[in-house]
């Protein structure tokens, strides 16, 4: 599953720089995660880094973007190919 940021976000700015896929950006009122870029850090880290640093626990799984670990790895590989990087997952 991709992740999402709820309206409980306090705009503390700690999640955005932690995202290795640059999937987090400021929305109209609070930060948002672009599902097409979110791999839950699969391929980069063992756990989603935005969840690790969030002080208010406002980053759950997105119910409309259900993805298997294999789907997330495929997305990671596609994103790395688009960036022109080789994909050598950390996991």
QUIDA-V602721 format. One record per pair of residues at least 12 apart in sequence whose ideal C-beta (glycine too) atoms are under 6 Angstrom apart, sorted by the first residue. I is the first residue (numbers start at 1). GAP is how many residues later the second one is. If there is no record, write none. Layout:
I/GAP
I/GAP
This chain:
1/60
1/61
1/64
1/65
1/66
2/33
2/36
2/60
2/63
3/30
3/35
3/56
4/29
4/58
5/26
5/27
5/28
5/53
5/54
6/52
8/48
8/50
9/21
9/22
9/49
10/46
11/19
14/39
15/35
15/39
18/31
18/32
18/35
19/31
20/24
21/16
21/18
21/58
23/14
23/15
35/30
39/33
39/36
39/37
40/32
42/30
42/31
42/34
43/33
43/46
44/46
